[in-house]
Amino acid sequence: MSWLDKIKVGRQRQMQILKAIAAGKTHKVIAADLGISEKTVEYHCTKLYQRFNVFKVADVPAVVLTHFALSKGLIRNLYERDSTA
């Protein structure tokens, strides 16, 4: 597996964990569901919180909803440059 593939897999895992947290699951339950250790879940959570500038678990559902809305084109990213300008 190339390093790029490892990054993609890592990001997929992080999104699985992010969605599970947004659904209200605990680290212990997430670890059991995904077949990984609780420490691994905590590691991914730390990386996710840094990536999305989330400082408390209560902010996770808003991050997930925003990510979903952006990916579906329901809202636009105000920080991206407009290619038509």
Rosetta blueprint (number, residue, H / E / L):
1 M L
2 S L
3 W H
4 L H
5 D H
6 K H
7 I H
8 K H
9 V H
10 G H
11 R H
12 Q H
13 R H
14 Q H
15 M H
16 Q H
17 I H
18 L H
19 K H
20 A H
21 I H
22 A H
23 A L
24 G L
25 K L
26 T L
27 H H
28 K H
29 V H
30 I H
31 A H
32 A H
33 D H
34 L H
35 G L
36 I L
37 S L
38 E H
39 K H
40 T H
41 V H
42 E H
43 Y H
44 H H
45 C H
46 T H
47 K H
48 L H
49 Y H
50 Q H
51 R H
52 F H
53 N L
54 V L
55 F L
56 K L
57 V H
58 A H
59 D H
60 V H
61 P H
62 A H
63 V H
64 V H
65 L H
66 T H
67 H H
68 F H
69 A H
70 L H
71 S H
72 K L
73 G L
74 L L
75 I L
76 R L
77 N L
78 L L
79 Y L
80 E L
81 R L
82 D L
83 S L
84 T L
85 A L
